[in-house]
Amino acid sequence: RPPLSIECRRHEALPNTFPSCTMYNLWTLCVTLSLLTRTTEAWSPLSSPGRQPIQPSPSTSPCCSTDDATTVRQPTQDRRSVFLTGLSSVLVTSGAIWSGGGGAPSPAWAEDAAVSTDILTQASGDVKKFFNEGRALEQQGNMAAAQRLYNRVVQIEPQFIYGWSNLGNTQTAFGDLSSAEDSYSQAIDLCTEQNRRVDAGVVVGQRKCNDLYLLLLNRGSLRLNNGQADLALKDLTLADSLRGRPDALILQNLARAKELNGYYSSADRDYTVAISMTANEVNPFWLRSAMIKFQIGDAKSAMDLLKRVENRFPEAPEVRAAYAVLLSAKGETTSGQQKFLEIPDRARLKYVDATYLTQTIAWPPAMRDELAKITKAVGDASR
């Protein structure tokens, strides 16, 4: 399976910054909406209908939180910095969705759980030692060694929330999405149970697990990139609710999930808010927003937004193809065809592949319909 996209920001999340960062820059596993794959030619929101920037939030350790930023923050800036973007799609290291997605989709770090007093997150002795060593290795980019240590952590203390969430980040980095989903789910279940116990007074003097929204962001971003758009929507909706205020990374991934489930108007609103929070930096997910605006009939706003994207990423094949579609749709047929032909042959021929359009880059119906007119006119449809 193609690499997940991710946003580029320190152990950070899965998708978000543009070409240089993809999910496998993973120290940034925070998800972003328009994830690009590793190469500029593959610039696209994750390869799969649901693929959104994945951005693992550092497993509940401050890796991918998005307080006010568009993408993941570094642990030094925020406890929750983290799938990418980004993914894409992408995941927040426990303690962002990958997430740089206008889509893409760096792990977010949830709290420094290794020293948490929560009964389900408390770590000491070898568990604490292995966990801290794993985080250090993860930040250095040695994901294989980090994964071995996190595996030891959960074997020794299976009730440790952040051991599971960080294990999920490393599994995501290696493309083992099924195992990563299981690990994130384990962390979410433990976090939810801890909060229930605290609220019910079952435990006294222990902290609640405050990183549930990050864990849900990571799993939701991962699900976006693993063809589970309906489940991703549930996770990301809950993450947005728990966050309690607009969060650009969550909104990018949530908009992508809504888009993939056919809720275009709602997706447009979320994309718009996310863009307003990141207006000073054009992100790949802006392309997704432009296409959704075109889908709901707002061609003028779509073109205005796409012009900024095209100015920032003029060589990206997907940007050229989208720009060609919008030109053609407003009656500039010849200009649209010329713009489309600027795409190198090998990359351009992908746009006559139905699977590529509906699953790999998952363009909305209106964009695909207008594109079909162009590919037919330039002769690509018959090749």
DODRENLO-181589 format. One line per field, with one value per residue (C-alpha): residue number from 1; x, y, z. Coordinates in nm, 4 decimals, always signed. Last residue first. Example, Ala and Ser with C-alpha at 12.3 -4.5 7.8 and 13.67 -1.06 7.14 Angstrom:
<pts>
n (2:1)
xx (+1.3670:+1.2300)
yy (-0.1060:-0.4500)
zz (+0.7140:+0.7800)
</pts>
This chain:
<pts>
n (383:382:381:380:379:378:377:376:375:374:373:372:371:370:369:368:367:366:365:364:363:362:361:360:359:358:357:356:355:354:353:352:351:350:349:348:347:346:345:344:343:342:341:340:339:338:337:336:335:334:333:332:331:330:329:328:327:326:325:324:323:322:321:320:319:318:317:316:315:314:313:312:311:310:309:308:307:306:305:304:303:302:301:300:299:298:297:296:295:294:293:292:291:290:289:288:287:286:285:284:283:282:281:280:279:278:277:276:275:274:273:272:271:270:269:268:267:266:265:264:263:262:261:260:259:258:257:256:255:254:253:252:251:250:249:248:247:246:245:244:243:242:241:240:239:238:237:236:235:234:233:232:231:230:229:228:227:226:225:224:223:222:221:220:219:218:217:216:215:214:213:212:211:210:209:208:207:206:205:204:203:202:201:200:199:198:197:196:195:194:193:192:191:190:189:188:187:186:185:184:183:182:181:180:179:178:177:176:175:174:173:172:171:170:169:168:167:166:165:164:163:162:161:160:159:158:157:156:155:154:153:152:151:150:149:148:147:146:145:144:143:142:141:140:139:138:137:136:135:134:133:132:131:130:129:128:127:126:125:124:123:122:121:120:119:118:117:116:115:114:113:112:111:110:109:108:107:106:105:104:103:102:101:100:99:98:97:96:95:94:93:92:91:90:89:88:87:86:85:84:83:82:81:80:79:78:77:76:75:74:73:72:71:70:69:68:67:66:65:64:63:62:61:60:59:58:57:56:55:54:53:52:51:50:49:48:47:46:45:44:43:42:41:40:39:38:37:36:35:34:33:32:31:30:29:28:27:26:25:24:23:22:21:20:19:18:17:16:15:14:13:12:11:10:9:8:7:6:5:4:3:2:1)
xx (-0.5665:-0.9225:-0.9874:-0.6593:-0.7727:-0.7557:-1.1346:-1.2100:-0.9768:-1.1372:-1.4971:-1.4108:-1.2639:-1.6025:-1.7661:-1.4834:-1.4970:-1.8736:-1.8475:-1.5977:-1.2351:-1.1221:-0.7456:-0.6803:-1.0389:-1.2679:-1.0139:-0.7541:-1.0192:-1.1766:-0.8461:-0.8674:-0.6828:-0.3932:-0.3024:-0.1807:+0.0971:+0.2555:+0.2006:+0.3511:+0.0836:+0.0903:-0.1797:-0.4366:-0.3533:-0.3945:-0.7309:-0.8548:-0.7349:-0.9210:-1.2414:-1.2543:-1.6283:-1.6406:-1.6264:-1.3196:-1.1204:-1.2359:-1.1389:-0.7982:-0.7281:-0.8124:-0.5769:-0.2977:-0.3375:-0.3361:-0.0209:+0.1724:+0.3965:+0.2252:+0.2200:+0.2003:+0.0462:-0.1789:-0.3024:-0.3741:-0.5560:-0.7490:-0.9052:-1.0357:-1.1455:-1.3500:-1.4976:-1.6207:-1.7430:-1.9743:-2.1971:-2.1749:-1.9157:-1.7113:-1.6865:-1.5857:-1.3080:-1.1745:-1.1747:-0.9832:-0.7249:-0.6967:-0.5894:-0.2489:-0.1761:-0.1400:+0.0077:-0.1171:-0.4807:-0.4314:-0.7232:-0.9460:-0.8551:-0.9797:-1.3038:-1.3601:-1.2778:-1.5347:-1.8047:-1.7274:-1.7491:-2.0985:-2.2031:-2.0417:-2.1850:-2.1149:-1.9429:-1.6038:-1.6659:-1.7683:-1.4459:-1.2414:-1.4135:-1.3372:-0.9742:-0.9328:-1.1467:-0.9339:-0.6160:-0.7625:-0.9081:-1.2227:-1.3221:-1.4473:-1.1883:-1.4320:-1.6811:-1.4176:-1.2798:-1.6353:-1.6900:-1.3468:-1.4166:-1.7626:-1.6429:-1.3557:-1.6036:-1.7937:-1.4776:-1.3297:-1.1097:-0.7785:-0.6593:-0.9681:-0.9425:-0.5965:-0.7209:-1.0028:-0.7617:-0.5300:-0.8066:-0.9704:-0.6466:-0.6156:-0.9716:-0.9090:-0.6077:-0.7440:-0.7302:-0.8652:-0.6236:-0.6187:-0.6861:-0.9739:-1.0816:-1.4359:-1.5653:-1.7972:-1.6313:-1.2854:-1.3874:-1.5562:-1.2535:-1.0270:-1.2601:-1.2532:-0.8744:-0.8449:-1.0858:-0.9104:-0.5676:-0.6928:-0.8562:-0.5294:-0.3483:-0.6098:-0.6021:-0.2238:-0.2439:-0.4779:-0.2751:+0.0573:+0.1998:+0.5346:+0.4653:+0.1217:+0.2780:+0.5038:+0.2104:+0.0065:+0.2868:+0.2685:-0.1009:-0.0592:+0.2200:+0.0273:-0.2683:-0.0755:-0.3072:-0.1046:+0.1913:+0.4783:+0.3604:+0.2506:+0.5967:+0.7819:+0.5914:+0.6726:+1.0415:+1.0337:+0.8407:+1.1028:+1.3760:+1.1855:+1.0902:+1.4441:+1.3509:+1.5335:+1.1994:+1.0978:+1.4236:+1.3630:+1.0037:+1.1102:+1.3687:+1.1012:+0.8692:+1.1395:+1.2357:+0.8785:+0.7886:+1.1116:+1.0343:+0.7286:+0.4309:+0.0872:-0.1509:-0.4363:-0.4144:-0.3723:-0.0669:+0.0923:+0.4677:+0.4840:+0.1781:+0.3584:+0.0267:-0.0725:+0.1883:+0.0598:+0.1880:+0.2769:-0.2624:-0.2968:-0.6612:-0.6980:-0.4783:-0.1979:-0.3048:-0.1485:-0.5181:-0.2795:-0.0208:-0.0660:+0.1292:-0.1174:-0.1861:-0.2514:-0.4070:-0.4008:-0.2833:-0.1500:-0.2357:+0.0247:-0.0703:+0.1873:+0.2004:-0.0027:+0.2183:+0.2658:+0.5586:+0.8442:+0.6538:+0.6480:+0.3230:+0.1181:-0.0618:-0.2788:-0.1890:-0.4010:-0.4054:-0.3263:-0.1860:+0.0412:+0.3202:+0.2415:+0.2235:-0.0885:+0.0624:+0.2190:-0.0599:-0.0657:-0.1236:-0.2835:-0.3564:-0.6665:-0.7134:-1.0678:-1.1077:-0.7634:-0.4346:-0.4012:-0.4918:-0.2846:+0.0502:+0.1782:+0.3862:+0.5268:+0.6542:+0.5983:+0.2264:+0.0309:-0.2336:-0.5164:-0.6567:-0.4004:-0.3253:-0.0659:+0.2087:+0.4863:+0.7781:+0.6406:+0.8262:+0.6612:+0.3324:+0.4554:+0.6554:+0.8729:+0.5919:+0.3604:+0.3307:+0.0588:+0.0346:+0.1144:+0.1931:+0.4525:+0.7209:+0.8072:+0.5950:+0.5388:+0.1916:+0.1320:+0.0612:+0.0314:+0.2744:+0.1252:+0.0000)
yy (+0.5481:+0.6407:+0.8626:+1.0427:+1.1969:+1.5624:+1.6059:+1.2805:+1.3642:+1.7095:+1.5914:+1.3259:+1.5983:+1.7692:+1.4512:+1.3711:+1.7167:+1.6986:+1.3511:+1.4359:+1.3287:+1.0299:+1.0529:+0.6794:+0.5604:+0.7387:+0.8968:+0.6198:+0.3523:+0.5318:+0.5532:+0.8336:+1.0691:+0.8294:+0.9116:+1.2536:+1.1177:+0.9196:+1.1926:+1.4796:+1.7311:+2.0445:+1.8783:+1.9579:+2.3266:+2.3221:+2.1469:+2.4000:+2.6907:+2.5510:+2.5003:+2.8377:+2.8053:+2.8216:+2.4441:+2.4215:+2.6528:+2.4656:+2.1299:+2.2515:+2.3850:+2.0447:+1.8709:+2.1189:+2.0789:+1.7009:+1.7125:+1.9253:+2.1683:+2.4936:+2.4221:+2.7621:+2.9590:+2.6650:+2.6555:+3.0275:+2.9980:+2.7019:+2.9195:+3.1799:+2.9056:+2.7240:+3.0509:+3.1189:+2.7639:+2.7578:+2.4778:+2.2252:+2.0145:+2.3209:+2.4135:+2.0553:+2.0794:+2.3994:+2.2458:+1.9428:+2.1726:+2.3618:+2.0333:+2.0848:+2.3814:+2.7503:+2.9276:+3.2575:+3.1499:+2.8675:+2.9289:+3.0591:+2.7478:+2.5218:+2.7212:+2.6876:+2.3173:+2.2626:+2.4517:+2.2723:+1.9340:+2.0216:+2.1095:+1.7972:+1.5318:+1.2474:+1.0091:+1.0805:+1.4526:+1.4119:+1.2238:+1.4882:+1.7625:+1.5765:+1.5467:+1.9146:+2.0048:+1.7983:+1.9668:+2.3155:+2.2890:+2.4843:+2.4551:+2.1877:+1.9268:+1.6615:+1.7511:+1.7554:+1.4200:+1.2802:+1.3906:+1.2547:+0.9099:+0.8834:+1.0096:+0.7624:+0.4802:+0.5827:+0.6498:+0.3071:+0.2665:+0.2521:+0.6063:+0.7567:+0.4858:+0.6086:+0.9620:+0.8451:+0.6423:+0.9366:+1.1879:+0.9500:+0.9265:+1.3023:+1.3519:+1.1065:+1.2992:+1.4205:+1.0849:+1.1801:+1.2282:+1.0179:+1.1270:+0.8900:+0.5976:+0.4621:+0.8155:+0.7672:+1.0463:+0.9034:+0.5515:+0.6632:+0.8689:+0.5695:+0.3531:+0.5970:+0.6150:+0.2378:+0.1918:+0.4612:+0.3066:-0.0362:+0.1163:+0.2873:-0.0443:-0.2282:+0.0458:+0.0222:-0.3533:-0.3018:-0.0102:-0.1895:+0.0781:+0.0960:+0.4435:+0.3293:+0.0550:+0.3150:+0.5355:+0.2442:+0.1544:+0.5129:+0.4747:+0.1372:+0.2450:+0.5616:+0.3920:+0.1685:-0.1153:-0.3744:-0.3204:-0.5615:-0.6653:-0.3108:-0.1735:-0.4511:-0.3751:-0.0089:-0.0990:-0.2989:-0.0205:+0.2366:+0.0203:-0.0055:+0.3625:+0.4961:+0.8462:+1.0308:+1.1307:+0.7652:+0.6695:+0.9222:+0.8097:+0.4474:+0.5294:+0.7082:+0.4099:+0.1588:+0.3454:+0.4080:+0.0440:-0.0718:+0.1070:+0.3249:+0.4040:+0.5240:+0.5428:+0.3198:+0.4254:+0.7873:+0.9327:+1.0120:+0.9903:+0.7902:+0.9727:+1.2698:+1.3693:+1.2909:+1.3124:+1.3480:+1.1218:+1.2756:+1.2708:+1.3706:+1.7434:+2.0444:+1.7308:+1.8897:+1.6537:+1.3454:+1.3811:+1.4408:+1.2577:+0.9990:+1.0634:+1.2097:+1.0139:+1.0675:+1.1665:+1.2256:+1.0351:+1.4246:+1.5897:+1.3608:+1.0901:+1.4801:+1.7642:+1.7146:+1.8593:+2.1710:+2.3685:+2.1484:+1.8465:+1.9880:+2.0949:+1.9343:+2.1232:+2.4133:+2.5572:+2.6917:+2.4109:+2.1384:+1.8516:+1.6177:+1.5066:+1.5758:+1.2299:+1.0495:+0.8513:+1.1116:+1.2173:+1.0082:+1.2060:+1.0461:+1.2620:+1.1447:+0.8308:+0.7467:+0.6825:+0.5496:+0.6962:+0.9732:+1.3261:+1.3651:+1.4815:+1.1688:+1.3636:+1.5638:+1.2461:+1.1038:+1.1007:+1.4067:+1.4241:+1.6582:+1.6428:+1.6336:+1.3737:+1.3926:+1.1439:+1.3699:+1.1801:+1.0141:+1.1474:+0.8443:+1.0000:+1.2384:+1.5472:+1.6781:+1.7278:+1.9490:+2.0324:+1.8215:+1.4552:+1.2238:+1.3998:+1.5482:+1.4127:+1.7517:+1.9048:+1.7686:+1.6656:+1.3232:+1.1198:+0.7531:+0.5491:+0.3473:+0.0000)
zz (-2.4862:-2.5834:-2.2811:-2.3374:-2.6651:-2.5621:-2.5844:-2.4035:-2.1173:-2.0918:-2.0882:-1.8287:-1.6069:-1.5859:-1.4585:-1.2189:-1.0604:-1.0149:-0.8614:-0.5821:-0.6342:-0.4328:-0.4889:-0.4803:-0.4664:-0.7095:-0.9422:-0.9341:-0.9701:-1.2639:-1.4511:-1.7066:-1.4718:-1.4366:-1.7960:-1.6845:-1.4622:-1.7435:-1.9990:-1.7966:-1.6898:-1.9035:-2.1147:-1.8450:-1.8603:-2.2372:-2.2071:-1.9553:-2.1652:-2.4655:-2.2714:-2.0989:-2.0399:-1.6614:-1.6283:-1.8512:-1.6261:-1.3157:-1.4635:-1.5775:-1.2288:-1.0851:-1.3272:-1.2608:-0.8853:-0.9195:-1.1306:-0.8756:-1.0649:-0.9642:-0.5887:-0.4166:-0.7019:-0.7844:-0.4250:-0.4288:-0.7601:-0.6193:-0.3508:-0.5922:-0.8326:-0.5682:-0.4477:-0.8017:-0.8608:-0.5591:-0.6872:-0.4031:-0.5886:-0.6827:-0.3162:-0.2461:-0.5044:-0.3501:-0.0021:-0.1229:-0.2816:+0.0448:+0.2005:+0.0414:+0.2694:+0.1893:+0.4898:+0.6270:+0.6233:+0.8703:+1.1073:+0.8292:+0.6317:+0.9118:+0.9312:+0.5583:+0.5580:+0.8307:+0.6431:+0.3172:+0.4864:+0.6093:+0.2577:+0.1134:+0.3412:+0.0972:+0.3391:+0.1862:+0.2263:+0.5879:+0.6595:+0.4821:+0.6786:+1.0003:+0.8996:+0.8321:+1.1335:+1.3699:+1.2518:+1.2591:+1.6084:+1.6820:+2.0482:+2.2867:+2.2002:+2.3180:+2.0450:+1.7725:+1.8875:+1.8891:+1.5303:+1.4397:+1.5784:+1.4232:+1.0853:+1.0868:+1.1381:+0.8256:+0.6245:+0.6887:+0.3808:+0.5639:+0.5308:+0.6866:+0.9516:+1.0427:+1.0772:+1.3015:+1.5120:+1.5543:+1.6176:+1.8646:+2.0610:+2.0496:+2.1750:+2.4577:+2.5817:+2.9122:+3.0904:+3.4294:+3.7118:+4.0262:+4.3824:+4.4369:+4.2253:+4.2000:+4.2322:+3.9380:+3.7418:+3.8138:+3.7184:+3.3983:+3.3033:+3.3516:+3.1450:+2.8537:+2.8612:+2.8739:+2.5830:+2.3813:+2.4415:+2.3342:+2.0276:+1.9367:+1.9605:+1.7535:+1.4904:+1.4771:+1.4234:+1.1287:+0.9945:+0.9681:+0.7364:+0.9142:+1.0519:+1.1592:+1.3691:+1.5280:+1.6165:+1.7483:+1.9878:+2.1079:+2.1838:+2.3500:+2.5849:+2.6434:+2.8017:+3.0433:+3.1400:+2.9487:+3.1838:+3.1162:+2.7723:+2.6932:+2.7739:+2.5956:+2.2763:+2.3269:+2.3425:+2.0206:+1.8501:+1.9473:+1.7970:+1.4688:+1.4719:+1.4874:+1.3727:+1.6494:+1.8009:+1.8058:+1.9757:+2.2533:+2.2891:+2.3167:+2.5816:+2.7826:+2.7561:+2.8420:+3.1599:+3.2686:+3.2209:+3.3846:+3.7105:+3.7056:+3.4889:+3.5826:+3.2931:+3.4068:+3.7674:+3.6687:+3.8396:+3.5044:+3.4767:+3.1588:+3.0516:+2.9267:+2.7882:+2.4400:+2.1788:+1.8314:+1.5651:+1.2468:+0.5732:+0.4553:+0.3437:+0.3088:+0.4771:+0.6941:+1.0366:+0.9364:+1.1456:+1.4332:+2.3606:+2.1650:+1.8742:+1.6458:+1.3465:+0.9430:+0.5721:+0.4201:+0.5737:+0.6083:+0.7767:+0.9005:+1.2623:+1.7513:+1.9892:+2.2946:+2.5579:+2.3526:+2.2313:+2.3356:+2.2203:+1.8771:+1.7370:+1.4712:+1.2133:+1.1584:+1.4837:+1.7548:+1.9989:+1.7627:+1.9519:+1.7766:+1.9829:+2.3406:+2.4724:+2.4194:+2.1662:+1.9791:+1.7786:+1.4771:+1.1778:+0.8899:+0.6003:+0.4504:+0.2706:+0.2682:-0.0909:-0.1084:-0.1810:+0.0472:-0.0561:-0.3647:-0.4735:-0.6380:-0.8799:-0.5950:-0.4455:-0.1036:-0.1207:-0.0562:+0.1940:+0.1488:+0.4832:+0.7319:+0.9868:+1.2497:+1.2316:+1.2511:+1.3654:+1.0865:+0.8118:+0.6809:+0.6740:+0.4314:+0.4625:+0.1900:-0.0480:+0.1459:+0.5134:+0.6462:+0.6929:+0.9774:+1.2899:+1.4884:+1.5859:+1.4512:+1.1871:+0.8486:+0.7782:+0.6738:+0.3755:+0.4027:+0.1999:-0.0819:+0.0000)
</pts>
